[in-house]
Amino acid sequence: MRLDFNENTVGCAPAVVRALRRALERDRLATYPEYETARQKLAGYYGVSPEQLVLTNGTDDAMKVICETFVEPGDVLLVPAPTFPIYQFFHEVAGGRTERVYYDENFRLPLKSILKALKKGVRWVAFANPNNPTGTMVPRRDLRVMLEAAPKTAFVVDEAYHEFSGETVIPWIKKYPNLIVTRTFSKAFGLAALRMGCIITNPETAELMRRGQNPFSANSVALAGAVAAIEHADYTLRFAAEIRAQRSELERWFAGQGIPCVPSRANFILAQFGPNSPEIGRRLRAKQILVRDWNYDPRLRGFLRITVGLGAQMRVLRRELTKLRGLMEIARGRRSKLVAPGERS
Ligand SMILES: Cc1ncc(COP(=O)(O)O)c(C=O)c1O
């Protein structure tokens, strides 16, 4: 079981596979991608106009496009840490410099430090919302405060896990010209292999990005997959609802075992297994269960990040973790400052 990449653990809707088979017909493969129909359909799904949309080769490519369009050497990217590393990667490839602010020990956003840093001039701020690896959300009130405090700074809100949180700031784009949202088909929609994502922002900013973008970065098969995925979105939304239920169950189970975890709004949970966590990760791997070990980050010693799957998959996970209870004694003995599941604000 691959519970280390936050993917969909069972795959996309069967109707999407059928649409992909049709997209593989020889004459369709022979022609370059045509974007207009897909852009219209995706824009309709997100409730924006097609001019507000930039189609990309996944979120990674979206970040590359954002950096290539706006980042000059020496520009500052501000990120809360820990977070998804791709923002910093492309920012630094474009010659920028990264400033980090750290979540507190309860994984709460350090708003004051961010507001202080914004005063010094920041080109862009990147928020994964929910955040990877913590699964936490930026409080909406805080985001508003930041958007208003720094109207010349671009705020990129990466909503890769939106279907599991149920929250979006896409409607705010009308009010905040400095807001850029990204979405992907890699997570809940189960199409990570196709590399399909998009940027949603105001039409002027979107036009600048489209002009600088690789003209054919999203391929026809990915477009066909994305269109079919939104046409059958109910399938994915049912899957996401089931994952949310499994997430609550796993959080309760962790609480019952005395394993502290960060209350999550995504399809993964960051949990504190104590000093034996690398060994726990290795033992799970020996049982064909892959989880992500975060011990390489000094602020996340003892943490494993586990993707939430369907009930049967989570039962296997819990069964194997139960067998490793002896290794978790130390985690259980530790008093954790983490907010207990259910205490989420
Ligand atoms: C916060 C976040 N954004 C984006 C991605 C990747 O998205 P994509 O596959 O669309 O490049 C990930 C993958 O782990 C992620 O955690």
PDBQT file of the ligand as one rigid body, heavy atoms in Angstrom, charges set to zero:
ROOT
HETATM    1  C1  LIG A 401       0.593  20.788  -1.509  1.00  0.00    +0.000 C 
HETATM    2  C2  LIG A 401       0.829  20.052  -2.779  1.00  0.00    +0.000 A 
HETATM    3  N1  LIG A 401       0.657  20.684  -3.945  1.00  0.00    +0.000 NA
HETATM    4  C3  LIG A 401       0.864  20.054  -5.110  1.00  0.00    +0.000 A 
HETATM    5  C4  LIG A 401       1.276  18.729  -5.150  1.00  0.00    +0.000 A 
HETATM    6  C5  LIG A 401       1.578  18.037  -6.443  1.00  0.00    +0.000 C 
HETATM    7  O1  LIG A 401       0.687  18.331  -7.386  1.00  0.00    +0.000 OA
HETATM    8  P1  LIG A 401       0.893  17.938  -8.909  1.00  0.00    +0.000 P 
HETATM    9  O2  LIG A 401       0.914  16.452  -8.984  1.00  0.00    +0.000 OA
HETATM   10  O3  LIG A 401      -0.295  18.563  -9.513  1.00  0.00    +0.000 OA
HETATM   11  O4  LIG A 401       2.175  18.546  -9.413  1.00  0.00    +0.000 OA
HETATM   12  C6  LIG A 401       1.463  18.036  -3.973  1.00  0.00    +0.000 A 
HETATM   13  C7  LIG A 401       1.921  16.638  -4.028  1.00  0.00    +0.000 C 
HETATM   14  O5  LIG A 401       2.286  16.011  -3.116  1.00  0.00    +0.000 OA
HETATM   15  C8  LIG A 401       1.234  18.711  -2.766  1.00  0.00    +0.000 A 
HETATM   16  O6  LIG A 401       1.416  18.087  -1.599  1.00  0.00    +0.000 OA
ENDROOT
TORSDOF 0
